Amino acid sequence: MLARVSTPQKSSPNASPARRQEILQTAARVFAEQGYNATTVRKIADEAGLLAGSLYYHFDSKESMLEEILSGFLDELWEGYDEVVAAGLSPKETLEALVTESFREIDRHRDAVAIYQKEARQLAAQPRFEFLAESQRRFEQVWLETLERGVSAQDFRADLDLRLAYRFLRDTVWVAASWYRPGGGHSPEQIARQYLSMVLEGIAVPG
């Protein structure tokens, strides 16, 4: 799992964990819809049914909320990815499992994924959010190593431009957060199977 030091939160010791989580979910939705810079504490409080001052009973700043939203998403993502990598699967099976886990995380953390896509580059320059750049480097390493193993094992074509293939896979998987709706007509696993079928087998009828 991605190791990181969390910034201490200044919430009240009597704050309800369930209410705190509800506020985080509300903040994630507002950040995803309006953008981080355009979102005020007052707007989050209004959406959560709180007075702006009452929000500080749970969080010391909107930066604290954003950090917890993104770190929670990434910690869970890496739990899944680490299990895949440790399973000793073939390169093709590893790729399939990474894609499936990615769609599951979009299902669980759609708003956090949308925030990450929009804000990560700018946020990563801030010391508080350095963990975003660290996670991105590790993400790239895992996917590139899987593709390299696949070429060596002759699971994947030898003429692949690995970095280009990685970027294609990365972007086409995570862009699903822009249209995927949890609880819709397809489960994350069904979407992953369709995606993998198109990537690994193509969409044209052979011959």
C-alpha positions in Angstrom: 0.0 0.0 0.0 1.1 3.5 -0.7 2.8 4.8 2.5 2.0 8.3 3.5 1.8 10.5 6.6 -1.6 12.0 7.1 -2.1 15.6 8.2 -3.7 15.6 11.7 -7.3 16.7 11.6 -8.6 19.3 14.1 -12.1 17.9 14.3 -13.9 17.7 17.6 -13.4 14.4 19.5 -17.2 14.2 19.8 -17.8 14.5 16.0 -19.9 11.7 14.6 -17.8 9.5 12.2 -21.0 8.8 10.2 -21.8 12.5 9.9 -18.2 13.3 9.0 -18.3 10.7 6.2 -21.5 12.3 4.9 -19.9 15.7 4.7 -16.9 14.2 2.9 -19.2 12.6 0.3 -21.0 15.9 -0.2 -17.7 17.8 -0.5 -16.4 15.3 -3.1 -19.5 15.8 -5.2 -19.3 19.6 -5.0 -15.5 19.5 -5.8 -16.2 17.2 -8.8 -19.0 19.3 -10.1 -17.7 22.9 -9.5 -13.9 22.4 -9.3 -11.8 22.7 -6.2 -10.8 26.4 -6.5 -14.4 27.5 -7.2 -15.8 25.6 -4.2 -16.2 27.5 -0.9 -16.6 26.1 2.6 -20.0 27.9 2.6 -21.1 26.0 -0.5 -20.1 22.6 1.0 -21.9 23.5 4.3 -25.0 24.6 2.4 -25.1 21.3 0.4 -24.5 19.3 3.7 -27.3 21.2 5.5 -24.9 22.9 7.9 -23.9 26.5 8.9 -20.5 27.3 7.5 -19.1 27.7 11.0 -20.4 24.3 12.0 -18.4 22.6 9.3 -15.2 23.5 11.2 -16.5 21.3 14.0 -15.6 18.4 11.7 -12.8 19.7 9.5 -10.3 22.5 9.8 -10.3 23.5 6.1 -11.5 22.5 2.7 -7.9 21.4 2.1 -8.3 18.8 4.8 -11.5 17.5 3.2 -9.9 17.2 -0.2 -6.8 15.5 1.2 -9.0 12.9 3.0 -11.1 12.3 -0.1 -8.1 11.7 -2.4 -6.0 9.8 0.1 -9.0 7.5 0.9 -9.5 6.8 -2.8 -5.8 6.1 -3.4 -5.3 4.0 -0.3 -8.2 1.7 -1.4 -6.9 1.6 -5.0 -3.5 0.5 -3.9 -5.0 -2.2 -1.6 -6.6 -3.7 -4.7 -3.6 -3.2 -6.9 -1.2 -4.7 -4.4 -3.3 -7.8 -4.1 -3.3 -8.2 -7.9 0.5 -7.7 -8.1 1.1 -10.2 -5.2 -1.1 -12.9 -6.8 1.5 -14.1 -9.2 -0.7 -14.0 -12.2 0.4 -14.1 -15.8 0.9 -10.7 -17.5 -2.4 -11.0 -19.4 -4.3 -12.0 -16.2 -2.6 -9.1 -14.3 -3.7 -6.6 -16.9 -7.2 -7.9 -16.8 -7.3 -7.8 -13.0 -5.8 -4.2 -12.9 -8.5 -3.0 -15.3 -11.3 -4.7 -13.4 -10.0 -3.2 -10.1 -9.8 0.2 -11.7 -13.5 0.1 -12.8 -14.5 -1.1 -9.3 -12.7 2.0 -7.8 -14.5 4.2 -10.3 -17.8 2.7 -9.0 -16.8 3.3 -5.4 -15.1 6.7 -5.7 -16.4 8.3 -8.9 -16.3 11.8 -7.5 -12.8 11.3 -6.2 -11.6 10.0 -9.5 -13.2 13.0 -11.3 -11.4 15.4 -8.8 -8.1 13.6 -9.3 -8.3 13.9 -13.1 -9.1 17.6 -13.0 -6.9 18.7 -10.1 -4.0 16.3 -9.5 -1.4 18.1 -11.7 -1.9 21.4 -10.0 -2.3 20.0 -6.5 0.8 17.7 -6.7 3.0 20.8 -6.6 1.8 21.6 -3.1 3.7 19.8 -0.2 0.5 18.7 1.3 -0.5 16.8 -1.8 2.9 15.3 -2.8 1.4 11.9 -2.3 -0.4 12.4 -5.6 2.8 12.5 -7.6 4.2 9.6 -5.7 1.1 7.5 -6.5 1.2 8.5 -10.1 4.9 7.3 -10.4 4.0 4.0 -8.8 0.9 3.6 -11.0 3.0 4.1 -14.1 5.6 1.6 -12.9 3.0 -1.1 -12.2 1.3 -0.8 -15.6 4.5 -0.5 -17.6 6.1 -3.5 -15.9 2.9 -5.6 -16.6 3.1 -4.6 -20.3 6.8 -5.4 -20.4 6.3 -8.8 -18.9 3.5 -9.4 -21.4 5.8 -8.7 -24.3 8.5 -10.9 -22.9 6.1 -13.7 -22.3 4.6 -13.3 -25.8 1.2 -12.5 -24.3 1.3 -9.1 -26.0 2.7 -8.0 -29.4 6.4 -7.4 -29.6 5.9 -4.3 -31.7 3.9 -2.4 -29.0 5.1 1.1 -28.1 4.8 0.3 -24.4 4.6 3.9 -23.2 2.0 4.7 -25.7 0.0 1.6 -24.9 0.2 2.5 -21.2 -1.1 6.0 -21.8 -3.9 4.7 -24.0 -5.0 2.1 -21.3 -4.7 4.7 -18.5 -6.7 7.4 -20.2 -9.4 5.1 -21.7 -10.0 3.4 -18.4 -10.2 6.4 -16.1 -12.2 8.6 -18.4 -15.1 6.3 -17.6 -15.6 8.4 -14.5 -17.1 11.2 -16.7 -20.0 9.0 -17.8 -20.2 6.0 -15.4 -23.1 6.1 -12.9 -23.0 3.8 -9.9 -26.1 1.6 -9.8 -26.6 1.9 -13.6 -27.3 -0.9 -16.1 -23.8 -2.4 -16.0 -21.7 -3.5 -13.1 -18.0 -2.5 -13.0 -17.1 -6.1 -13.8 -19.3 -6.1 -16.9 -17.8 -2.9 -18.1 -14.3 -4.3 -17.5 -15.1 -7.4 -19.5 -16.4 -5.4 -22.5 -13.4 -3.0 -22.3 -10.9 -5.9 -22.2 -12.7 -7.6 -25.0 -12.2 -4.6 -27.2 -8.7 -3.9 -26.2 -7.4 -7.5 -26.4 -9.5 -8.8 -29.3 -10.6 -5.7 -31.2 -14.1 -4.8 -32.5 -13.8 -6.0 -36.1 -14.8 -9.5 -37.2 -11.7 -11.5 -38.1 -11.2 -12.1 -41.8 
